[in-house]
Amino acid sequence: MGRTGGARIRTEVRIGVYGESMERRLNARLSPLIPTALAIFRIVFALLLLCHGTTTLFGWPAADSIAVGTWPYWYAGVIELVCGLLLAVGAFARAAAFLASGTMAVAYFVGHSTISFWPVVNQGEAAVMNCFAFLLLVFTGPGRWALDTARSASHRAAPA
């Protein structure tokens, strides 16, 4: 072990210390933005879900609508529409996200898994991703710019 071995060890230690401090700075900068990022995430997924509902029920913006009462597609469209609206404004967000997550799980297991279990084979990736995205919102809550957040802030501010 000559000079090169010792220099190599010192370099690795420096990189480790630098990387750790850089990670701390990044965390310090990004942590305050978590509620905003979560709100944007919620709104984007809500609008995508809302589009599925409006397409199913009204044929807008993409396809023909489903006949009223057609099981299970029309009912899924109603759930997508209602949950999409609730999530977009952040009202009853955890309950709406739970219902949306379950709807996407049912969509996967009823509509896609009958072809194959694997999402890449049965084209069910979107259903699986939506299921877990909405499940994340069940646990994290709606973030900023939500009626639920405003309502809970007003309850905290009210005198007991």
N, CA, C and O of each residue as an XYZ file, in Angstrom:
640
protein
N       0.832     -1.189      0.000
C       0.000      0.000      0.000
C       0.867      1.239      0.000
O       1.386      1.636      1.043
N       1.022      1.829     -1.110
C       1.827      3.037     -1.197
C       0.966      4.261     -1.053
O      -0.094      4.236     -0.427
N       1.438      5.326     -1.642
C       0.718      6.594     -1.584
C      -0.649      6.528     -2.285
O      -1.600      7.176     -1.847
N      -0.743      5.772     -3.337
C      -2.013      5.735     -4.079
C      -3.125      5.134     -3.241
O      -4.265      5.594     -3.314
N      -2.823      4.124     -2.451
C      -3.853      3.516     -1.606
C      -4.373      4.500     -0.577
O      -5.582      4.588     -0.363
N      -3.489      5.236      0.060
C      -3.904      6.218      1.059
C      -4.691      7.359      0.452
O      -5.670      7.812      1.045
N      -4.286      7.838     -0.720
C      -4.995      8.923     -1.398
C      -6.392      8.469     -1.800
O      -7.353      9.235     -1.733
N      -6.485      7.258     -2.202
C      -7.782      6.722     -2.616
C      -8.751      6.687     -1.442
O      -9.921      7.040     -1.591
N      -8.282      6.272     -0.302
C      -9.147      6.219      0.884
C      -9.593      7.624      1.267
O     -10.771      7.832      1.556
N      -8.689      8.583      1.277
C      -9.053      9.961      1.614
C     -10.081     10.511      0.633
O     -11.010     11.206      1.044
N      -9.932     10.213     -0.657
C     -10.879     10.678     -1.658
C     -12.258     10.104     -1.391
O     -13.251     10.827     -1.471
N     -12.339      8.827     -1.076
C     -13.625      8.207     -0.790
C     -14.289      8.833      0.425
O     -15.505      9.021      0.442
N     -13.505      9.153      1.431
C     -14.061      9.793      2.626
C     -14.574     11.180      2.279
O     -15.657     11.565      2.720
N     -13.813     11.937      1.496
C     -14.254     13.269      1.081
C     -15.567     13.210      0.309
O     -16.482     13.991      0.571
N     -15.657     12.290     -0.636
C     -16.874     12.169     -1.426
C     -18.047     11.834     -0.514
O     -19.136     12.383     -0.679
N     -17.833     10.932      0.454
C     -18.899     10.578      1.381
C     -19.358     11.774      2.200
O     -20.562     11.977      2.359
N     -18.444     12.560      2.716
C     -18.807     13.730      3.513
C     -19.486     14.779      2.642
O     -20.490     15.364      3.047
N     -18.948     15.022      1.451
C     -19.545     16.001      0.552
C     -20.953     15.575      0.158
O     -21.881     16.384      0.186
N     -21.113     14.304     -0.210
C     -22.415     13.802     -0.613
C     -23.435     13.917      0.502
O     -24.596     14.244      0.256
N     -23.011     13.651      1.720
C     -23.926     13.740      2.860
C     -24.360     15.176      3.089
O     -25.540     15.433      3.326
N     -23.429     16.115      3.023
C     -23.797     17.507      3.252
C     -24.648     18.041      2.102
O     -25.554     18.845      2.323
N     -24.363     17.599      0.875
C     -25.176     18.000     -0.264
C     -26.597     17.450     -0.111
O     -27.569     18.134     -0.431
N     -26.711     16.224      0.374
C     -28.027     15.628      0.594
C     -28.801     16.396      1.662
O     -30.004     16.614      1.525
N     -28.125     16.797      2.702
C     -28.786     17.596      3.746
C     -29.288     18.921      3.201
O     -30.401     19.344      3.513
N     -28.466     19.580      2.382
C     -28.887     20.856      1.798
C     -30.084     20.669      0.881
O     -31.016     21.473      0.890
N     -30.054     19.603      0.088
C     -31.167     19.319     -0.809
C     -32.439     19.037     -0.011
O     -33.511     19.538     -0.351
N     -32.322     18.239      1.043
C     -33.481     17.958      1.896
C     -34.005     19.230      2.545
O     -35.217     19.426      2.634
N     -33.103     20.094      2.999
C     -33.522     21.342      3.637
C     -34.265     22.245      2.651
O     -35.205     22.941      3.033
N     -33.853     22.235      1.407
C     -34.526     23.065      0.397
C     -35.856     22.478     -0.058
O     -36.817     23.215     -0.280
N     -35.917     21.159     -0.197
C     -37.105     20.532     -0.757
C     -38.182     20.207      0.272
O     -39.363     20.187     -0.073
N     -37.819     19.958      1.497
C     -38.801     19.575      2.512
C     -39.947     20.568      2.667
O     -41.092     20.134      2.790
N     -39.699     21.878      2.667
C     -40.829     22.803      2.774
C     -41.785     22.750      1.581
O     -42.922     23.210      1.676
N     -41.327     22.193      0.467
C     -42.153     22.133     -0.735
C     -42.995     20.865     -0.834
O     -43.756     20.707     -1.788
N     -42.873     19.968      0.129
C     -43.606     18.705      0.076
C     -45.115     18.920     -0.023
O     -45.744     18.292     -0.876
N     -45.735     19.774      0.802
C     -47.190     19.952      0.673
C     -47.612     20.482     -0.698
O     -48.674     20.113     -1.200
N     -46.796     21.339     -1.305
C     -47.115     21.865     -2.629
C     -46.975     20.775     -3.686
O     -47.842     20.634     -4.548
N     -45.891     20.002     -3.626
C     -45.688     18.913     -4.584
C     -46.801     17.874     -4.454
O     -47.274     17.331     -5.453
N     -47.208     17.608     -3.238
C     -48.290     16.654     -2.997
C     -49.604     17.166     -3.571
O     -50.382     16.389     -4.125
N     -49.857     18.459     -3.446
C     -51.077     19.047     -4.009
C     -51.073     18.949     -5.539
O     -52.093     18.621     -6.145
N     -49.941     19.230     -6.151
C     -49.842     19.134     -7.613
C     -50.058     17.684     -8.050
O     -50.770     17.427     -9.021
N     -49.451     16.746     -7.342
C     -49.624     15.323     -7.606
C     -51.103     14.950     -7.520
O     -51.628     14.281     -8.411
N     -51.775     15.381     -6.451
C     -53.192     15.083     -6.253
C     -54.046     15.664     -7.366
O     -54.929     14.983     -7.889
N     -53.798     16.900     -7.731
C     -54.611     17.575     -8.749
C     -54.423     16.921    -10.117
O     -55.398     16.718    -10.841
N     -53.186     16.591    -10.479
C     -52.935     15.964    -11.778
C     -53.623     14.605    -11.863
O     -54.292     14.308    -12.853
N     -53.463     13.781    -10.829
C     -54.100     12.467    -10.856
C     -55.622     12.586    -10.796
O     -56.326     11.778    -11.400
N     -56.131     13.574    -10.083
C     -57.578     13.794    -10.017
C     -58.128     14.167    -11.386
O     -59.173     13.659    -11.793
N     -57.440     15.041    -12.093
C     -57.915     15.449    -13.416
C     -57.860     14.298    -14.422
O     -58.732     14.177    -15.283
N     -56.837     13.460    -14.309
C     -56.770     12.284    -15.181
C     -57.918     11.316    -14.879
O     -58.519     10.756    -15.795
N     -58.217     11.126    -13.601
C     -59.335     10.265    -13.213
C     -60.655     10.869    -13.681
O     -61.540     10.157    -14.156
N     -60.777     12.172    -13.545
C     -61.983     12.876    -13.994
C     -62.194     12.690    -15.498
O     -63.328     12.517    -15.944
N     -61.127     12.724    -16.273
C     -61.228     12.496    -17.721
C     -61.731     11.090    -18.035
O     -62.503     10.903    -18.976
N     -61.302     10.107    -17.258
C     -61.821      8.751    -17.452
C     -63.320      8.718    -17.187
O     -64.078      8.102    -17.936
N     -63.738      9.384    -16.119
C     -65.159      9.422    -15.786
C     -65.992     10.125    -16.844
O     -67.052      9.629    -17.227
N     -65.524     11.280    -17.324
C     -66.296     12.004    -18.339
C     -66.320     11.259    -19.671
O     -67.309     11.325    -20.401
N     -65.241     10.553    -19.987
C     -65.227      9.753    -21.209
C     -66.238      8.613    -21.106
O     -66.989      8.354    -22.046
N     -66.251      7.941    -19.973
C     -67.169      6.819    -19.786
C     -68.620      7.284    -19.802
O     -69.465      6.663    -20.446
N     -68.911      8.367    -19.101
C     -70.298      8.787    -18.933
C     -70.820      9.655    -20.074
O     -71.985      9.550    -20.457
N     -69.946     10.519    -20.618
C     -70.422     11.503    -21.594
C     -69.754     11.393    -22.968
O     -70.125     12.111    -23.896
N     -68.778     10.504    -23.098
C     -68.068     10.385    -24.364
C     -67.132     11.551    -24.631
O     -66.721     11.762    -25.772
N     -66.794     12.301    -23.615
C     -65.895     13.443    -23.774
C     -64.709     13.285    -22.854
O     -64.908     12.945    -21.687
N     -63.511     13.504    -23.293
C     -63.080     14.065    -24.568
C     -62.708     13.035    -25.615
O     -62.280     13.415    -26.705
N     -62.852     11.739    -25.333
C     -62.197     10.789    -26.229
C     -63.077      9.802    -26.970
O     -62.840      9.569    -28.156
N     -64.057      9.222    -26.354
C     -64.706      8.062    -26.971
C     -66.217      8.127    -26.813
O     -66.773      9.103    -26.309
N     -66.856      7.069    -27.255
C     -68.298      6.954    -27.058
C     -68.585      6.667    -25.588
O     -67.803      6.006    -24.905
N     -69.713      7.173    -25.117
C     -70.086      6.918    -23.733
C     -70.660      5.516    -23.598
O     -71.030      4.871    -24.579
N     -70.720      5.073    -22.367
C     -71.286      3.760    -22.035
C     -72.761      3.957    -21.710
O     -73.135      4.974    -21.124
N     -73.586      3.015    -22.077
C     -75.021      3.103    -21.780
C     -75.246      3.129    -20.265
O     -74.562      2.441    -19.506
N     -76.205      3.926    -19.855
C     -76.507      4.085    -18.427
C     -76.823      2.723    -17.814
O     -77.626      1.954    -18.342
N     -76.171      2.445    -16.687
C     -76.424      1.219    -15.949
C     -75.620      0.015    -16.384
O     -75.769     -1.059    -15.800
N     -74.762      0.155    -17.400
C     -73.958     -0.974    -17.861
C     -72.967     -1.374    -16.770
O     -72.119     -0.583    -16.358
N     -73.095     -2.614    -16.315
C     -72.243     -3.100    -15.230
C     -70.947     -3.647    -15.819
O     -70.988     -4.347    -16.830
N     -69.828     -3.356    -15.230
C     -69.493     -2.446    -14.149
C     -69.013     -1.082    -14.641
O     -68.713     -0.204    -13.832
N     -68.936     -0.895    -15.969
C     -68.261      0.266    -16.548
C     -68.949      1.586    -16.215
O     -68.277      2.555    -15.863
N     -70.265      1.642    -16.317
C     -70.968      2.891    -16.048
C     -70.795      3.293    -14.584
O     -70.597      4.470    -14.285
N     -70.868      2.328    -13.674
C     -70.712      2.609    -12.246
C     -69.279      3.047    -11.930
O     -69.062      3.929    -11.099
N     -68.316      2.429    -12.593
C     -66.925      2.858    -12.435
C     -66.760      4.289    -12.926
O     -66.020      5.070    -12.328
N     -67.450      4.641    -14.019
C     -67.400      6.012    -14.525
C     -67.961      7.013    -13.532
O     -67.421      8.109    -13.381
N     -69.045      6.645    -12.850
C     -69.619      7.526    -11.820
C     -68.615      7.715    -10.679
O     -68.402      8.835    -10.212
N     -68.004      6.624    -10.237
C     -67.003      6.712     -9.163
C     -65.824      7.562     -9.612
O     -65.337      8.392     -8.844
N     -65.360      7.369    -10.837
C     -64.231      8.157    -11.347
C     -64.582      9.640    -11.421
O     -63.763     10.492    -11.077
N     -65.780      9.945    -11.862
C     -66.211     11.337    -11.959
C     -66.291     11.986    -10.579
O     -65.736     13.063    -10.362
N     -66.975     11.336     -9.657
C     -67.167     11.909     -8.314
C     -65.833     12.001     -7.572
O     -65.508     13.045     -7.005
N     -65.063     10.914     -7.575
C     -63.770     10.937     -6.880
C     -62.805     11.918     -7.530
O     -62.038     12.584     -6.835
N     -62.836     12.014     -8.852
C     -61.980     12.983     -9.547
C     -62.303     14.411     -9.137
O     -61.399     15.209     -8.889
N     -63.590     14.733     -9.065
C     -63.998     16.078     -8.629
C     -63.587     16.338     -7.182
O     -63.020     17.385     -6.869
N     -63.875     15.379     -6.304
C     -63.530     15.556     -4.887
C     -62.022     15.705     -4.693
O     -61.572     16.557     -3.927
N     -61.256     14.886     -5.377
C     -59.804     14.979     -5.240
C     -59.251     16.260     -5.853
O     -58.292     16.829     -5.333
N     -59.839     16.714     -6.942
C     -59.354     17.944     -7.580
C     -59.470     19.138     -6.646
O     -58.578     19.985     -6.603
N     -60.557     19.207     -5.903
C     -60.727     20.334     -4.969
C     -60.220     20.002     -3.574
O     -60.140     20.881     -2.716
N     -59.878     18.741     -3.343
C     -59.333     18.345     -2.052
C     -60.385     18.211     -0.964
O     -60.100     18.460      0.207
N     -61.595     17.821     -1.338
C     -62.661     17.630     -0.353
C     -62.834     16.134     -0.090
O     -62.945     15.342     -1.025
N     -62.855     15.760      1.181
C     -62.958     14.347      1.556
C     -61.913     13.538      0.795
O     -62.191     12.453      0.286
N     -60.715     14.089      0.731
C     -59.671     13.564     -0.153
C     -59.244     12.148      0.211
O     -59.049     11.317     -0.676
N     -59.099     11.865      1.485
C     -58.647     10.510      1.862
C     -59.694      9.465      1.497
O     -59.354      8.405      0.970
N     -60.955      9.754      1.770
C     -62.026      8.811      1.439
C     -62.158      8.651     -0.075
O     -62.320      7.538     -0.574
N     -62.088      9.769     -0.804
C     -62.181      9.709     -2.266
C     -60.995      8.944     -2.845
O     -61.159      8.164     -3.782
N     -59.808      9.162     -2.297
C     -58.623      8.450     -2.776
C     -58.730      6.953     -2.483
O     -58.312      6.125     -3.293
N     -59.288      6.613     -1.328
C     -59.471      5.202     -0.980
C     -60.430      4.529     -1.963
O     -60.159      3.430     -2.447
N     -61.538      5.185     -2.251
C     -62.508      4.639     -3.196
C     -61.915      4.550     -4.607
O     -62.129      3.561     -5.308
N     -61.177      5.572     -5.019
C     -60.537      5.556     -6.343
C     -59.494      4.448     -6.427
O     -59.390      3.768     -7.448
N     -58.723      4.265     -5.360
C     -57.716      3.201     -5.334
C     -58.380      1.835     -5.466
O     -57.914      0.983     -6.223
N     -59.452      1.631     -4.740
C     -60.176      0.362     -4.837
C     -60.769      0.141     -6.211
O     -60.766     -0.977     -6.725
N     -61.277      1.205     -6.806
C     -61.845      1.102     -8.153
C     -60.769      0.690     -9.158
O     -61.021     -0.124    -10.046
N     -59.583      1.251     -9.014
C     -58.492      0.890     -9.920
C     -58.025     -0.549     -9.683
O     -57.649     -1.242    -10.628
N     -58.048     -0.998     -8.426
C     -57.692     -2.391     -8.136
C     -58.707     -3.340     -8.779
O     -58.332     -4.348     -9.378
N     -59.988     -3.009     -8.649
C     -61.029     -3.830     -9.279
C     -60.866     -3.809    -10.795
O     -60.993     -4.844    -11.450
N     -60.583     -2.630    -11.353
C     -60.381     -2.537    -12.803
C     -59.253     -3.460    -13.248
O     -59.349     -4.112    -14.288
N     -58.187     -3.511    -12.456
C     -57.072     -4.379    -12.824
C     -57.471     -5.846    -12.739
O     -57.260     -6.609    -13.682
N     -58.048     -6.237    -11.608
C     -58.320     -7.662    -11.410
C     -59.489     -8.167    -12.245
O     -59.504     -9.337    -12.626
N     -60.465     -7.316    -12.538
C     -61.600     -7.745    -13.354
C     -61.296     -7.589    -14.843
O     -61.625     -8.464    -15.645
N     -60.671     -6.478    -15.205
C     -60.496     -6.185    -16.621
C     -59.187     -6.632    -17.227
O     -59.134     -6.949    -18.416
N     -58.123     -6.666    -16.433
C     -56.807     -6.931    -17.012
C     -56.231     -8.286    -16.624
O     -55.665     -8.981    -17.468
N     -56.368     -8.664    -15.369
C     -55.695     -9.884    -14.906
C     -56.301    -11.151    -15.493
O     -55.704    -12.222    -15.391
N     -57.476    -11.048    -16.105
C     -58.041    -12.229    -16.758
C     -57.241    -12.608    -18.004
O     -57.290    -13.752    -18.455
N     -56.510    -11.648    -18.555
C     -55.659    -11.908    -19.725
C     -54.343    -12.543    -19.272
O     -53.908    -13.561    -19.811
N     -53.724    -11.919    -18.272
C     -52.478    -12.398    -17.682
C     -52.313    -11.667    -16.365
O     -52.850    -10.572    -16.197
N     -51.581    -12.251    -15.426
C     -51.365    -11.571    -14.151
C     -50.442    -10.361    -14.314
O     -50.587     -9.378    -13.587
N     -49.510    -10.416    -15.241
C     -48.471     -9.411    -15.367
C     -48.974     -8.174    -16.109
O     -49.456     -8.282    -17.237
N     -48.865     -6.993    -15.480
C     -49.361     -5.758    -16.098
C     -48.739     -5.455    -17.457
O     -49.409     -4.901    -18.329
N     -47.487     -5.805    -17.650
C     -46.838     -5.519    -18.924
C     -47.436     -6.365    -20.039
O     -47.387     -5.969    -21.203
N     -47.988     -7.498    -19.713
C     -48.607     -8.372    -20.701
C     -50.064     -7.973    -20.944
O     -50.520     -7.960    -22.088
N     -50.797     -7.648    -19.871
C     -52.238     -7.402    -19.992
C     -52.611     -5.931    -20.152
O     -53.794     -5.591    -20.119
N     -51.631     -5.063    -20.324
C     -51.834     -3.619    -20.506
C     -52.548     -2.976    -19.311
O     -53.345     -2.053    -19.480
N     -52.259     -3.466    -18.120
C     -52.883     -2.933    -16.918
C     -51.983     -2.021    -16.100
O     -52.281     -1.742    -14.938
N     -50.879     -1.550    -16.690
C     -49.953     -0.701    -15.938
C     -50.629      0.548    -15.398
O     -50.395      0.935    -14.253
N     -51.463      1.177    -16.209
C     -52.125      2.413    -15.775
C     -53.032      2.153    -14.574
O     -53.064      2.954    -13.641
N     -53.755      1.062    -14.588
C     -54.631      0.738    -13.462
C     -53.819      0.503    -12.193
O     -54.203      0.971    -11.121
N     -52.705     -0.213    -12.299
C     -51.865     -0.482    -11.133
C     -51.242      0.815    -10.606
O     -51.250      1.068     -9.401
N     -50.708      1.625    -11.509
C     -50.094      2.886    -11.069
C     -51.120      3.813    -10.430
O     -50.840      4.430     -9.402
N     -52.295      3.916    -11.023
C     -53.340      4.750    -10.430
C     -53.759      4.214     -9.072
O     -53.966      4.985     -8.135
N     -53.885      2.904     -8.959
C     -54.259      2.292     -7.682
C     -53.286      2.713     -6.585
O     -53.711      3.129     -5.507
N     -51.999      2.610     -6.848
C     -51.012      2.938     -5.828
C     -50.835      4.440     -5.639
O     -50.495      4.884     -4.542
N     -51.057      5.218     -6.675
C     -51.002      6.680     -6.518
C     -52.119      7.150     -5.601
O     -51.890      7.980     -4.721
N     -53.328      6.628     -5.797
C     -54.437      7.018     -4.930
C     -54.257      6.454     -3.526
O     -54.640      7.095     -2.547
N     -53.679      5.265     -3.419
C     -53.405      4.709     -2.093
C     -52.398      5.582     -1.340
O     -52.514      5.748     -0.126
N     -51.429      6.131     -2.037
C     -50.485      7.058     -1.408
C     -51.219      8.264     -0.833
O     -50.909      8.709      0.272
N     -52.192      8.796     -1.576
C     -52.954      9.953     -1.095
C     -53.805      9.611      0.124
O     -54.085     10.487      0.943
N     -54.216      8.363      0.255
C     -54.953      7.946      1.453
C     -54.091      8.182      2.682
O     -54.585      8.647      3.708
N     -52.814      7.867      2.585
C     -51.921      7.954      3.742
C     -51.298      9.329      3.923
O     -51.027      9.728      5.056
N     -51.065     10.064      2.849
C     -50.403     11.365      2.973
C     -51.376     12.512      3.165
O     -51.013     13.542      3.732
N     -52.594     12.351      2.705
C     -53.540     13.460      2.724
C     -53.377     14.304      1.473
O     -52.552     13.992      0.614
N     -54.162     15.376      1.364
C     -54.251     16.115      0.109
C     -53.146     17.129     -0.156
O     -52.994     17.572     -1.295
N     -52.377     17.508      0.845
C     -51.381     18.556      0.645
C     -52.023     19.938      0.682
O     -53.108     20.116      1.236
N     -51.340     20.913      0.086
C     -51.870     22.287      0.037
C     -53.010     22.400     -0.948
O     -53.315     21.466     -1.690
N     -53.627     23.553     -0.940
C     -54.678     23.920     -1.899
C     -55.817     22.905     -1.890
O     -56.312     22.507     -2.945
N     -56.222     22.496     -0.710
C     -57.309     21.530     -0.582
C     -58.339     22.054      0.403
O     -57.993     22.695      1.396
N     -59.589     21.781      0.127
C     -60.640     22.176      1.062
C     -60.458     21.489      2.415
O     -60.733     22.088      3.455
N     -60.002     20.250      2.407
C     -59.743     19.543      3.663
C     -58.688     20.260      4.491
O     -58.837     20.385      5.706
N     -57.635     20.729      3.857
C     -56.563     21.435      4.556
C     -57.076     22.751      5.119
O     -56.767     23.097      6.259
N     -57.846     23.480      4.343
C     -58.408     24.752      4.815
C     -59.371     24.510      5.972
O     -59.378     25.264      6.945
N     -60.174     23.470      5.869
C     -61.139     23.157      6.919
C     -60.431     22.765      8.214
O     -60.844     23.194      9.291
N     -59.374     21.959      8.127
C     -58.659     21.560      9.343
C     -57.900     22.738      9.943
O     -57.742     22.807     11.162
N     -57.422     23.674      9.105
C     -56.759     24.874      9.632
C     -57.742     25.765     10.350
O     -57.394     26.366     11.366
N     -58.960     25.869      9.853
C     -59.962     26.722     10.512
C     -60.412     26.090     11.836
O     -60.741     26.809     12.780
N     -60.429     24.749     11.914
C     -60.778     24.091     13.175
C     -59.685     24.304     14.229
O     -59.979     24.454     15.415
N     -58.432     24.316     13.788
C     -57.335     24.553     14.740
C     -57.349     26.001     15.232
O     -57.016     26.272     16.386
N     -57.735     26.925     14.355
C     -57.714     28.350     14.703
C     -58.900     28.724     15.595
O     -58.818     29.702     16.337
N     -59.993     27.973     15.538
C     -61.192     28.296     16.322
C     -60.919     28.032     17.796
O     -60.281     27.042     18.151
N     -61.410     28.929     18.652
C     -61.208     28.717     20.094
C     -62.037     27.532     20.590
O     -63.130     27.261     20.094
N     -61.496     26.854     21.559
C     -62.173     25.659     22.091
C     -63.231     26.006     23.115
O     -63.886     25.114     23.653
